[in-house]
Structures are given as structure tokens and as C-alpha cells.
Amino acid sequence: MLPPSSLSHDSIPSPHRPLNTSATEVLTPAQCSSADLQNHVGHIFPGGGMVAVTARRELVNSESELPFSKHHPLAVDLLTPQSKTQIKRAVCLLSPHSEASGRDCSGVWKLLALQASRVETLTRTMFSNTDILMTHRAALRRRKLPLLRKSPSLISPFSLSPDVFPESGLKVTGVDFLKSQNTRQHHTDGYNIQSLVVRRGQPFQVQVSLSRELRAADKLTLRFGIGENPMKNNGSLLSLKPEREDFNGWKISMVERKGKECLLSVTSSPNAPVGKYNLHVKTGSNIYRPENGVIYLLFNPWCEDDVVYMANDAEKEEYVLNDTGTIYVGSAYSIYDRPWNFGQFEEFILDACMYLLDKSKLSLAQRRDPAHVSRAMSALVNANDDSGVLLGNWSGNYVSGTSPMDWIGSVMILQKYYKTKKPVRYGQCWVFAGVLNTVMRCLGVPCRCVSTFDAAHDTEENLRVDVYLNDKGEKLNSLSFDSVWNFHVWNDAWMKRTDIPNGFSGWQAIDSTPQEQSQGRFQCGPCPVKAVREGDVYLPYDAKFVYAEVNADRVYWVVKKVNGKDKYFKVGTETQAIGKNISTKAVGQNRRVDITKEYKYPEGSKEERMSMQRAYSFLRPSGLMPRSGYASTIQTIGANTEPLVPKEPVTKTGLHLEIANTEPLHPGNPLEMAITVKISAPGNWTVDLIGSCQLQYYTGNVQANLGTIKETITLEGPSEMQIPLKIAPDAYMKTLSSVEDEVLILVTAIAEVKETNDKLTKETSMRFQYPPITVQMPETASLYNDFNCAFIFKNKLNVTLENCKLLVEGLGIFKMTTFELGDIMPGRIMKSEIVCTPTRLGEKKIVAKLISNQIKGISAEKGIFITE
């Protein structure tokens, strides 16, 4: 076959003749068959350049617009080095007035440039889609434009510069997201994910490779889309051109042009919606979709214009980047730490968080605001009304799932949820808080776990929790809707609040434990911590509930039978017993820090009284009468309905009670405790004392009555007397072995001075004490070099620990591993070893937890520094 330059119309054998065969004939679109097009293209480009020709009848349908406006053109790849010459020859051959023997074809180009109403789109497409050249005459015909005439003004010589059609042949051949460089600058290099993860409001760079050098008149556009069907009109599709700022605050700039490479800098808006964006690069009509072109955009505490900006670097390191931590549990006088692996950088965790964002159905505008995002996440971490992450269970029966005590981190929970899209069984408050902390840090919002001891669950928002006792001093579960938890764990998220008056930015309390519904869902917060301290409980969200958790009064009632009916006698009020020792992990240190002063003014101070008066003005008034489910049988003791601020009762004798253990509280040993009665007023006083010991869950729910005492003592004031309270092992070991949850020892004392009728009630919760786990491993290790880690436990108790298992996990070192240890006899030493392979640099921690029938959680952790 002759090369195209030597072809004339007459020399092309049938059926390979050009579409027009005479000087006066103009074919209609219907006359252009698929075979015609394929044969013609095959002659113009013999042997190369054409990857495929897919005949589509609609391309030559007379009812259509120009083919490129609504249809995919014939798939023809013309990006060969000779493409420009071949295209010009194609135009010559298409013209019945242009002989293939070399006649000047510039008139054809000039005609297209001057007369085709969509010439820009047409010419952008013509170099990559030959079918448009095949059908351009029909398109012009429909628009009643002359095809070619012999008029000298149209076909006179015309020297065509390459810039007349500036984007001819320009295609993107690749995009480098420069992941290593960008993630290091954005503090996202820890995420175990293939895609690029960046933070909003901060520049990142991408390198675009082109088919040829970029020219001044070329048009290059980066398109970022979020959601399933991104569109410009709702802000979910952004088309960004270099040096032009988009109306949503995004911009790109050209950093460097070098040959066929362009280095671009992209800066997202500091209030852009967080989520997954798809990046496409457009050059003319060509759209390049990079492989793995998803970019994850997060909140940015390093950006001053972001509402989650946090100035202190050490705090950002702790509250955003630290993937391990400590949750404080126990009781107000027996606080201990429970290590927790947050694991926000682990595999699938970021994807799980993005799934929750999508599941929340937040609008794009709401995705800009951490207040809306944190509130939605507080709802989705529990499964109560939206099939969220965790199903709560406080029943003690966990046969159909995992006991809350068995979790040592968030990673397995979120990974399992993301894989199954079904709620994970089961969680309690510290598990909910640990998972919510992971989610918020993963999304870029500074977050911390906060533990409050003796936390009130005030169902009626009247700042009072009623506690009912029988005549032995034992607490009754059934009579009160309210409760006081030994501890409750929630979260604080850091942000500027733009939806409420100034002065309430900073830490915001959020709580994913499903306790009470808020706006029809089990969600809580964000509530400004400053609003809690100042008593501004009218502010959103859920400030009344959070305020009551740390400020309610505890009122004690003794229930007695009078003429066959229950009657209630008030025996004490504690106004400083709720919201004690509010705790979180210290910044950069493995120790507890007390943050009570951030939530409350000092008890009894002028500021505290003013804060409480302010809070009471927004709350329902409360009379001093019990409010249980059995209100119809209650004898009214007081009917004052005016708002008031109760004060700590002052007795005439200065009566005071203290409760403590006198020996370590080891399971299998007798529980030896004492109640100390003090009198400060001079004189001889007779005191009736009732004391009780019970086992209860951390939620305040009593599980077993262990024993009581009842004595009358005489004191000559000022003096004190210690009354022992001893419980034998047989009284509690059966209960301790049968329950699935960790239980606390609750001691309650009621004292009454006969001479003055002074009454006082006191309760204290204490924790069993356990032998420790020892972790043995080197202090440092090298990246990807194995080392051994040993876990050693000696049973120093006087009881066999049955069905023991050891749970261990080291983020960036090894995945969660369980050792089944069987029974550990008294005095026996257990040793388990694991080979560790560090895969990430920096300080890492290994967490271990031992669980048995008798012991629900002995925890230990140890750090190691990984170097290159």
C-alpha cells in the first residue's frame, strides 16, 4: 500500500475510497456507515496509531448534536509522533477539493477556526478522536455552514502556528502524589494506607506527567470530587486551574515546569469538608483518572485557620498523633490505669472512619464543622439507633460476644465493624470512649479520654441523685431511676465553636455511651467544658446532662415499713460527693493528671456558688422528696419547690465518718476494713452505727450482700473510734468467680447521735488488689529486626486462677495475640513469649492483659524505642 503522502483519490482502490468521491457531493450523516469510517481511517493511518475503532451508529445519527457533545467518540489513539502530519493529511483527504498530491490544506484549518461554532471543543478532540474528522462535514452541513468552496479567501495559503490549536494532543500520562514528602509534612505518614492522606488548609504537591511539554495556552485542570455523584452546583466537585482561587477557597499553583513534567501545589480550604476526594486531571476534553486517585482530607490542628487548631506542639503530639494511652478506672479513692491502644493509624481504621462519616448522612456543610462531626460520631460509635460500631451490654452475660473486659484497644473493634458492617458485641463506657477517641484522632480532631469518679446519671436533670437503703444500711437497686457510677469515661474534643457565643471554645465534652437520648438519638455533646464550669447549661449540646454528671447532690433515704407500707426517711445529703478526681492522661507522660478544675470551681468557693445558682436558674426546681418509681407510697418529708443550692450538712456534734481497708484486698483473703466514727464537740455522745458491705458493678448496681454490722458506741468528745468490718472469703468468692464484669467492694455507713438526732451517711468503693504482670524486652530495637518479648506472672494469691488467658498487642510491632494459659495455681509462675518485628519508627508500647474467672483484668504496658 502506498503511504498517505502519495495517495490520490483515484489511486485509492475501492472500497477504500475517501467518503466524498466528487467535487460537488456532500454525504449526509446517514450515508456514513461504520464500515466507511473504519476503512477510511485505516487508509489514513495504515499500520499504526489506531488502537481500536468502535463503530457507534449514534455518531452519525442525523438527529444528534455534534458527536463530541453527547456521545463517546470512536476510540482511536492517534498519539504517535507523526500525529500532527497525519491529521493534516486526513483533512486533505476528507476534502474533495484538496488533492492528495500536496495541495495546501491550511484553508481547511482556517474554515474550522473561523466558522465552526464549537471549534474549540472540536479541535481539542480531533487529535485524539479521528471519528470527529470523519463526521465534521455532516455536522457543519446541519448547521448550514459551507464545507469547502473554491473561493480564494477560504483556501488561500495560511501559515498555521501550533498555538492556533494549543491543546492538540496534550494528555496526562501519569500523576505522582509524592506520598512520602506530603505525608511527612502533613503528619500523616503513620497511616497504614496506600492512598494519600493530607490535612486541610495546608499545601501538598502533585507531579503531573504529560504527553508533551506544556505550552502557555494549554489548559490544565485538577478536579476534586467528594461523594458518589460530585457536582459543581452543590460544591462537591471542584475544578481548579493554576493560579486561580476557587470560590470554595481551594487553589493550585505551578511550582515548576520541566520538560513534560509539571509540579503543582494544591491548598485546600481550611474549612473544606473532610472525607475522601477523587482526583481527576483534565486537559482539554481528555480526563485522566489516576490509579488509586483517592485523597483523604482530614481536619488540621496545625493550621491556624482551621477551627481545630491547637497551638501547643506537645499537646498535638499527645491528642492527635499518640496511638496509645491510658484510661483511668476504679473508684474515687482507688484509681488505677487501664492501658488502651487507640490505633488510629492501623490498617482499615481510616476507612472505617470514612464509612462512619458517609453513614452519618452529614451534609457537606456539616462535614466542615467538627461540632457536627463529633456529635454524629458520638451517635455512631454506639449501635442503639443506627447500627453503629458497638453494642452496649451491662447485663453480665456476654456469651454471644466479647466481654467488655476483654478488649485492650480499638483496632480489632473498628476493623471487625468495617469488615462486617454490623455492630460489634460488646462495650461499656471505657470501650465506647476508647473507640470514639480513636475515631476523632483519626479524623484529625484533638481528643482525650476523660474519667469522672462518682459520676451521676441524673435522669430528671434536677441535680439530685437519690440513694435508697434498707434498715441494715444496704443499698437497694430497684427504687431509683438515677444512679451514681463509680467511674464514667467520656471524651473531650478540641475545637473552636462557631455556633455559640464567644468564650466557649476549647475542650468540648462528647460521650458515645448510650445513656439518654438527645434530639431523638443516643448521642451526647459537644458540650463546652467552660459552660459546665460556669453553669451555662443552656448551651448546646446536652450541657444540663453533663453538668449534672459532675455536680449533682447525693441524697440518702432509709426505707422502713410503717403499718405495712414503705416510708422514706432522709438520713443524709452529700453535696461534694459527685464528680470527683476528673482525670486524663498527662501530655507526654504516663501519669494521671487531675483536670477537675477545668470542669468545676473549688467546692465551697464563691465562684462555685455563683455557677450553681446560674445552673439552677435553667433547671427544673426540685423539692426535697424522694422520686423513685414507687412515688405513690412516699411520705412527703419536704415540699419546698423553690430552686435552692443545698449546702453540706453541719451537725451539732461535728459527726464525721471515714471508711478504709486495714489490709490489702486480695481475692481469696478475708476483706478487712474499718469504719471510723469521729466527734468533734465536747461531751458524752451515744452513736448508733450501721455498716454494710456489698459487691457492685462500676455502674452502682449491687451484685451481692456480703455482711453487715450494727453497734452502739459511746464517745467522749472530741474523740474517735474505729469499728472493724471483716468479710470471710467464702462470703464473696463464689460471686467473684461467677460474674463476667469486674466488681468493686462497696461499704456504706449510717451514724446517728441519739442526744442530738444528728444523722450522717457515708459510702466508699474499693477495688480488689492483684499481683502484677512483668514485661521483659529491650529498651530499644531496630526497624524490621526481630526481638523477643516475655510476659511473666506469678500467682501470689491464695486461690487458683481458673481459665486464664493473656491478651497482648503492640502497635507497629505485632498484632493482637491471645495465649490460653489454663489454670494457674497459687505460687505458680507463668511465662509467655512472642517474637516481635517492629515496622514503624519511634516510641511504641506493648500492652498486656490477664483475665481469669476470678480476675477480670490485670493490665501492664511497657515502651520501646524503635530506631533505623
Secondary structure as UniProt FT lines:
FT   HELIX           4..6
FT   TURN            9..11
FT   TURN            14..15
FT   HELIX           29..31
FT   HELIX           34..44
FT   TURN            46..47
FT   HELIX           57..60
FT   TURN            62..63
FT   HELIX           67..70
FT   TURN            81..82
FT   HELIX           83..94
FT   TURN            96..97
FT   TURN            100..102
FT   HELIX           106..115
FT   TURN            117..118
FT   HELIX           119..126
FT   TURN            127..128
FT   HELIX           130..142
FT   TURN            143..144
FT   HELIX           152..155
FT   HELIX           162..164
FT   TURN            166..169
FT   STRAND          172..176
FT   HELIX           179..185
FT   TURN            186..187
FT   TURN            189..190
FT   STRAND          196..199
FT   TURN            200..201
FT   STRAND          203..210
FT   TURN            216..217
FT   STRAND          220..226
FT   HELIX           232..234
FT   STRAND          237..240
FT   TURN            247..248
FT   STRAND          251..258
FT   TURN            259..260
FT   STRAND          261..267
FT   TURN            270..271
FT   STRAND          275..283
FT   TURN            284..285
FT   STRAND          286..288
FT   TURN            291..292
FT   STRAND          294..298
FT   TURN            301..302
FT   TURN            304..305
FT   TURN            307..308
FT   HELIX           313..316
FT   HELIX           317..321
FT   STRAND          324..331
FT   TURN            332..333
FT   STRAND          334..341
FT   TURN            344..345
FT   TURN            347..348
FT   HELIX           349..360
FT   HELIX           364..367
FT   HELIX           370..380
FT   TURN            384..386
FT   STRAND          390..392
FT   TURN            399..400
FT   HELIX           404..406
FT   HELIX           411..420
FT   STRAND          424..427
FT   HELIX           429..443
FT   STRAND          447..457
FT   TURN            459..460
FT   STRAND          464..469
FT   TURN            471..472
FT   TURN            478..479
FT   STRAND          483..495
FT   TURN            502..503
FT   STRAND          506..510
FT   TURN            519..520
FT   STRAND          527..528
FT   HELIX           529..534
FT   TURN            537..538
FT   TURN            540..542
FT   HELIX           543..551
FT   STRAND          553..562
FT   TURN            563..564
FT   STRAND          565..574
FT   STRAND          580..585
FT   TURN            587..588
FT   STRAND          592..594
FT   HELIX           596..599
FT   TURN            603..604
FT   HELIX           606..616
FT   TURN            617..618
FT   TURN            629..630
FT   HELIX           631..633
FT   STRAND          656..661
FT   TURN            667..668
FT   STRAND          671..696
FT   TURN            698..699
FT   STRAND          702..727
FT   HELIX           729..731
FT   HELIX           733..738
FT   STRAND          744..753
FT   TURN            754..756
FT   STRAND          759..766
FT   STRAND          773..776
FT   STRAND          780..782
FT   TURN            783..784
FT   STRAND          787..794
FT   STRAND          801..810
FT   TURN            811..813
FT   STRAND          814..824
FT   TURN            826..827
FT   STRAND          829..836
FT   STRAND          842..851
FT   STRAND          858..867
//
